[in-house]
Amino acid sequence: MKHPAALLAALLCALSVQGVKAQTINLRYGQIPSTIKTVSALHFHIAERKGFFSREGIHMEIVPIEGGAANMVVALTKGTVDITRTATPYLIQDVLNGSDNVAILGETATPIYSLIVKPEVRTFADLKGKTIGLSLAVDTISISTRRLMAMNGVKEADFRVKELVGTPARADCLRKGECDAVPLGQPEDFQLLNQGYRRLGVSTDAMPNFQFIVSATRRSWAAKNGDALVRYARALASSFRFMRDPANRDEVVRMIVETTGSSAEIARQTLQLYFEPERGVIPKQAEIDVRGFAQVIQTMGEVGELKAPLPPVDRFMDLQYLKAAGLQ
């Protein structure tokens, strides 16, 4: 028979769990359809499968937002979603244009995009006169790729650009032969390498530290839903910690295979790329890399996307929810 104190503790725990479930919060989360099945969204699949959202009393409603990354902040401003993932350059421009939107936690810190090229392209010099599939000009994917090529002697006037939002769209362009080179995330870069395509370099050769993807919300909505955001932060923090733990490597590999459709070999190669050695791709616990965010602002200024004087980084983020969760 259990000790009365143990019974009381178990009862209180059960009541606490029931209380959270009774107060379940529905959060509408904006997501680009093309990225739902990529490694960059893996932390959400982990949080769902391991029960991190349900433990925090959160039901995540994924709202597909068509039309590319720029439309994510538009949907947020319109109130179509409560939270959205977005690349920091789009959020920066959106806020400077007068929106109420703000970054609340980090999703992808410094991503690794491989410049994948046709088999016959062997050097950067071979890209001259060719078509490069890039994201929108403001995107750090495009900025880092342009910088990578410039570092290797390929200037803006040396190539043609085809704007394509999303790694799957750029990979498709390369496969069809309509693009000669494209920046790709994981697992698509490894998949094409296995098909005979080449890698000329990676984005971190040109931009080794920046805050790429954040969760953003409206300040006005956040002011009324602070508890929900703290719970949301705790759930994703648990997901990132799970993803990073070497003891979970086999399970994370299985989740990557199930989520992306890639092979176990490619899943392992992806995790090795991220963590062996540590390259700062995945947040430790949903924190925002403030210096990395500032680097995005600096880089946007250097390429003419922002005018001097450059805005302060704290204009675009609110760390109070991460701090309340003990994560920043």
N, C-alpha and C positions, 0 to 999 in steps of 0.2 A: 504493500500500500504506500502511495506517495505521501511525503510529508505535507502537512497543511500549507506550509509556506510555498512549497513547490507547486501545489495545486493553485494557490492564489496567483502566483507568477504566471502560470500557464493560462489562467482565466483572463488576467489582465492583458496578456499578449494577444489572446484570441479576440478580446473586445477591441483592442487597438486595431487589429487587422480588419475586423468587421466595420469599425468606424471609418477607416480609410476607404474601404469598398463602398460604404454608404455615401461617401462624399466624392465618388469617382468623377473626375473632370474630363470632359471631352475637349481635346485640342486639335484644331484643324491645321495641318502642317502642309505647306506648299512644297512640291517636289517636281523636278523636271522628269518627265516620263523616261527619257533616255538614260538617266542616271540611277533609276530605281534598282536596276540589276547590276550595278557596278560595285567595285570594292569601296568606292567613296561613300556608299550608303550602307555599308556592312554593319556599322554600329547600331543602326535602327533595327535591322533584322535580329541582331544579337539581343538588343533590349526587349524586343517582342518575344523571342523564343525563350530567353532565360527568365522572363517574367519581371524584368526591372521596371517597366512601365506600370504593370498591374500592381506591383509591390508599392509603388508610390501613389496608387489610386488614380492613374492616368489612362485614358483610352485615346490612342493616337489615330486620328482620321487622316489618312494620306490623301491630299487633294492634288491630282496631276495638273500642272500648269504648262500648257503648250506654248511653243514659240520661243523658247530659249531663256537664258539666265536673266536677261533684262526684264522679262515679264514677271519674275518672281517678286521683285519689290513693288511692281505695279499692283499685283494681286494683293500684296500686304497693305498697301496704301488704301485700296478700295475696300478692305475688310473682308475679302473673299477667304482669307486664311488668317489665323491668329499668329502663327509663327511660320517662317520660311527659311530654307537654306538659300544662301546667295553668296556669290563671289564678292569679296570686299570692294573691288572697284565700282561695281554697280551700286552698292549701298552708299559709297562715298558720293558718287554723282547724284544719287537720289536725294540724299540729305542736303547737299549743297543747292539742290533745286527746290528746297523748302519742305521736304517731307518730314513726318514725325517718326520715321523709322530709326531703329538703333540696334546694334549688335549686342547680344546678351551672353553668348558663349561661343567657343570655338569648335568647329567640326573637323575640317582638314587644315592642318597648319601649313607645312611646306610640302606640296605635292611633288611627285616626280613624274614629269611628262617626257616620254622618249620621242625624239625626232626620228620617225620611222620612214624609210624611203624605199623606192622601187629597187629590185635587185641590181639593176644596171647602174644605179647611182652609188658610186664608191667613195666620193669625197664631197666636201662642202662646195668646192668649185664646180662640181657637176650640177649643182642646183641653179646655176645662173641660166636665166631664160626659161626656167621651169615654173610650174604651178604649185604653190604651197597652200594647203588647206589649213586655214587658221580660224580661231574663234573671232568674236567681234574685236575691234581694235583696242577697246578699253580693257579687255580681259587680260589678266596676268599670264594666261596661257599664250596669248598672242605676243604680249610684251616680252616674255622670257624667251620665246622662240626667235623673235626678231633679234633680240640681244645675243642669243647663242649664235645665230648665223653671222651677225656683224662681227663677233669675236673671231670668227673663222673666215673673214674676208668677203662675206656675201652681203652686199648693201641692199637697201630697200628698192632701188631702181633696177636691181639685178633679177628680180623674180616677179611673177604675177601672184595675186592673192585671190583665193576663193573662200568666202566667209561661210563657215559651217559650225554651228553650235552643238557641242556634245561629242565625246570621243567616238560613240558608235557611228555617227554621221561622217566623221572624218575618216574613220577606218573603212567605211563603205566606199568613200570617194577614192581612196587609195586602191582598194581591191578592184574597182571598176576601171581603173586607169585614168580617171579624170583628174587626179592629183598625183604629183610626183613625190611629195613628201607631206607628212602631217604629224603634229604632236599628239601622242596617244597616252592615255592613262592605263591602269592595269584593270583587267588582265589582257586587254586587246593588244597591247604592245608585245607581250610574250607570245600571244597567239599568232600574230603576223610574223614574228621572228621565226617561229616554228614552220611557217609556210614559205620561208625563203627570202623575206624582206630583210632589210638591214637597219641597224640603229647607228645614226651618226653622232648622237650626243644626247644629253638629258638636260632638262630645264634647270636643275640645281647647279649645273656648271656655270650658268649665267646669273641665277638668282637663288643663292643658297639659303636665304632666310626671309620668309614673308608669311603673313596670315592670309590664307587663300579663301577658305569657306567658313562662314559663321552662321549661326542661327540668329535671325533678326525678328523683331516684333515692333509694334507701334508703342511709343512711350505712353500714350494715353491709355492704351489697353493694358500695358504692363502695370501701370499705377493702380489698376483695379484688380489685377490678377497676379500679384506678387507671389502668393503661396504656390500657385500653379507653376510658375516659372522656376521656383526653387525645387519643387518636386521633379520637374522636367530636367533640370540640371543634374540632380542627383542620379536620376535614371541613366542619363547618357554617360555620366562619369563612371558608373558601374560598368557600363558597356565597354568603354575605352580601357578600363583597368582589366576587364576580362580578356579583351582582345590582345592586350600587351603581355599577359602572364604566360611565360613559356610553358607552364604546366597545362595550359589550354590549347596549345598549338595544334594538336590533332583535331580537336573539335572545331577550332576556327577554320582549319583547312576544309573540313567537311562543309561548313557553312558557306564558305566562299564557292565551293563546287556547286552546292545546291542553289545559291543565289545567282551566280554569274553564268553557270553552265560550263565553266572552264574545267580543265583537268586538275587532279590533285597535284600533279607536278608543277603546273603553272601557279596554283594557289601557294605552294610552298616557296616557289621562286619569288613570288610577290612579297610574302612575309619576310623572306631573307633580305630582299631589297630594302624593306622598311627598317628592319631591326638588326641586321648583321652587316655593318655596324648600325647603331642608332642614327637615323637621318632626320628625325623630327617631323615625320609625316603625320603621325597620329598623336593627338593631344594625350597627355598623361591622364587627365581627368576633366576634360571639357573646358579647360582654361583657355583664355585668349592670350596669344602672344602679342603683348602690347608693342614691343619693339618691332616685331614682324609686321604688325599693322602699320606702324609708322613707316616702315620700309616700303610698303605698297604706296603710301601717299608720296613719299620721296621719289619713287620710280615713276609714278604717274606725272609728277612735275617734270622729271627729266625728259620724258617722251612727249611732253606738250599736252597731256590730257588734263592737267591742272595748271592754273596760273598762280604765280607768286603774288602775295605771300601765301605759302601753303597752310592749310588749316591744321589746327592741333588735333591729335589723335583722339582725345577724349570727347570731341564733338560727335563721334560716331559710335561710341560704346557706352554701356552702362553695366558696370561690374558688380552692382549691389546684390544681384541674385546669386552669382557665383560665390560672392563673399558670404552671403547668408547661408549657403550650403557648405561653406568651408572648403571651397575648391579653387579659390584665386588668392 
